[in-house]
Amino acid sequence: MLFRRYPSSVLRLGLIVLSCGFSTAAQAQFQQPPAIPPSVNRPPEQSRIDTASSERLQSTQDPAQRLPGIISGTVVDQTGSAIAGAEIKLIREAPPSRTVSTSEDGQFSLLNIEPGTFQLTITSPGFAALNVSGILHPGETYTVPRIALIVAAASTEMRVTPASIDIAQDEIKVEEQQRVFGVIPNFYVSYVTNAAPLTPRQKFQLAWKTSIDPVSFGVNAVVAGVEQAQNNFGGYGQGAKGYAERYGAAYGNFVLSTYLGSAILPSILKQDPRYFYKGTGSKRSRILNALAQSVICKGDNGHWQANYSGLMGGLAASGISNIYYAPRDRDGVGFTFENTLIGIGTTAATNLLQEFLIRKLTQSRPGRQVSKPDDTASKMSLLPIHPGN
């Protein structure tokens, strides 16, 4: 790295070092004391020591001891077939590591390798890595025994995501806890834009939960009381019998509208009976969203479409109600369609309240968190308002 960045400086430094080395060697040669004549008697032990030191000096200075060698070998799989492109990495403390790849026949060669111990790491995609070690002697061509790689153990990454039906069921559990002022059930509004579609079973579950809620019984009881006080549907008469018949008719309308418009027809036509809260964007866009959802709905496929379920459900409920009303109180065909149009307007007004007010008034039962527009699935709606009551 130093030579790459400062080549001229390194060369000059090398020349200075070499010059100093030659100068030192010359001085040592000229200043070497005269050799002791062979005739001079020396102790035998001293002669042996001098001889051994001379041999060690000669061995360390022998260029043959520093000759580089070659490491070669062949990489195959468990069947003996050559593995081309396998990576062979030579790992040593010094000099730095080197890497080569096997050829088409699985062979590799590492040239000009300094003598000493070494370690090879062999890797190839789809195979387990393998380490091989050895000792390279000066000038040796070291042939590594055939290297057989084994197939790596298969690792399967599994990402488990809840099924749509499970997500929808969790969302329904939250819906069933949402109440205006903590009292009035508010089940049919989704505060999650991409809420999971409901299965037919889940649509009936919501309808059943709404129809048997204590507040539903109480609201219809009040409606029947007001009708009796105003002598609406006079064919029922007054007294306890008249009140009971008015209550039965009011509750019957409620259940019919809920099941036809929010369970039976949505299941057949694959439509979602809930209102989808927008909550973001300009006030104009939110108003248009609320008004539009009085006549359109989201299909189970996630696409917006005409709300045939709600429109047909209102008409059917109004028509069926004529069966249990007194003959003089039954609606004509024109009045039935008029009530349906009134129902659309009422739904639009309710949607506006949902978009701008009811969200702020909705609370949870004790122990449940209040849902937020961008939080986990939360569904809410007011009790349906039925034409003709």
Buried (B, 14 or more C-beta within 10 A) or exposed (E): EEEEEEEEEEEEEEEEEEEEEEEEEEEEEEEEEEEEEEEEEEEEEEEEEEEEEEEEEEEEEEEEEEBEBBBBBBBBBEEEEBBBEBBBBBBBEEEEEBEBEBBEEBEBBBEEBBBEEBEBBBBBEEBEEBEBEBEBEBEBEBEBEEBBBEEEEEEEEEEEEEEEBEBBBBBBEBBBBBBBEBEBBBBBBBBBEEBBBBBBEBBBBBBBBBBEBEBBEEBBBEBBBEBBEEEBBBEBBEEEEBBEBBBBBBBBBBBBBBBBBBBBBBBEBEBBBBBBBBBEEEEEEBBEBBBBBBEBBBBBEEEEBEBBBBBBBBBBBBBBBBEEBBEEBBBEEEEBBBBBEBBBEBBBBBBBBBBBEBBEEBBBEEEEEEBEEEEEBBBBBBBBBBBBB
